[in-house]
Amino acid sequence: MQTNLADFIRETPEGREADSILRKCTHCGFCLANCPTYRILGDELDSPRGRIYQVKQVLEGAEPTESIQLHLDRCLTCRACETTCPSGVEYGRLADIGRELVEARVRRSWRGRFLRTGLRYLMPRRRLFATLLGAGRVVRGILPANLRGKVPPRRKAPAWPDRSHDRKVLMLEGCVQPSLSPPINPATARLLDELGIQVIRTPASVCCGAVSQHLGAPAEARELIRRNIDAWWPHVEQGVDAIIVNASGCGTQVKDYGRLLRDDAAYAERAERISALCMDPVEFLANGADRLAPAPDAPLRVAFQSPCTLQHGLGLGGRVEALLREIGFEVVPVADPHICCGSAGTYSILQPEMAQRLKTDKLRNLQAHEPEVIATANIGCLTHLSEGASIPVRHWLELVSARPLPANEEQE
């Protein structure tokens, strides 16, 4: 694709990056069939190729409009188009650049501004979010149906392990996950503890920054990233094995820290190191499958919903399913596993109608072969799918336990 970027953006880091991405696009259209919004709406402007053209227009000096803003808003940033693209177009990054430019120049309605600012303020603040969610649970029975589904019943969490081990990892605990699904983080820590690995908790760590990043506030996202690096760095210097991120949406963001802070002289080197240490649990556990087994009370017939961030963002599609089969689960087939469930971070709140249509399709496919449980790897997908599922939806790590070491190995 030929480009002629406007003077205001041409020589900036964002302009050079956008120009490089645009020049890779060959107009082939392979991305269209795998775009959830294009499949539903059939509008070229709601396809990756159409959005690329619209962002290109803005970069070349066209005045952004409410129409362009709407089509960018409808994008889930699922990145299925990137997995399909034969030219390696980094669509997700281009969409972020486009959103930032449009957000700065197209004024939203007061309701739109209030909702987006509220999400950026509320979601990264773990205690405030927990307090409001707790209040919502108290009055859940009288809430309107569309809000009631966003307030899941509280689940009891297991205790965190307290043993010390020579092998140590950090773990991003997330901003909303501890409140929305309290068992996930301690279950992860307990599994690692059973494998002889200690999770070091870092109370000063915060939101990964993805919410701000994808709502057109990259400076806000970078500040959250710096806070996480500051919280983790003393432990990184002491030699932790990895930074485990058990929400694939957050993992995709943390893996990107090096690129996001590459122009920050004070943080660039450390950010690159953090990205290198970031691992999804399936990566970290892959070589130890012989020590894993289904948890004693876990249903064995599982439908796995592979989050977009896991398969398209992290490039780990099929890995969790393979591991679950290897350790003894029956993983049932799921049609169109590459299509988004409609959660997509804040998307299910900002675009509820589209999110509902995608969720309905996804649940039909997940439940078609009568599994006993739906497993996933991202808190957003888990919460979104739980609203309409007829069976439990759990993080896959909640279904897994560790086999005890043989007696002779324990003595060693």
PyMOL commands that set and color helices and strands:
alter all, ss='L'
color gray80, all
select helices_A, chain A and resi 7-10+13-24+32-34+36-41+44-46+48-59+66-74+80-84+91-105+110-122+126-138+140-142+145-148+177-180+184-194+210-214+218-237+248-255+257-260+268-277+281-291+308-313+319-326+347-350+352-367+379-386+396-399+407-411
alter helices_A, ss='H'
color red, helices_A
select strands_A, chain A and resi 167-171+197-200+243-244+278-279+292-294+301-304+330-331+373-376+393-395+400-402
alter strands_A, ss='S'
color yellow, strands_A
deselect
rebuild
show_as cartoon
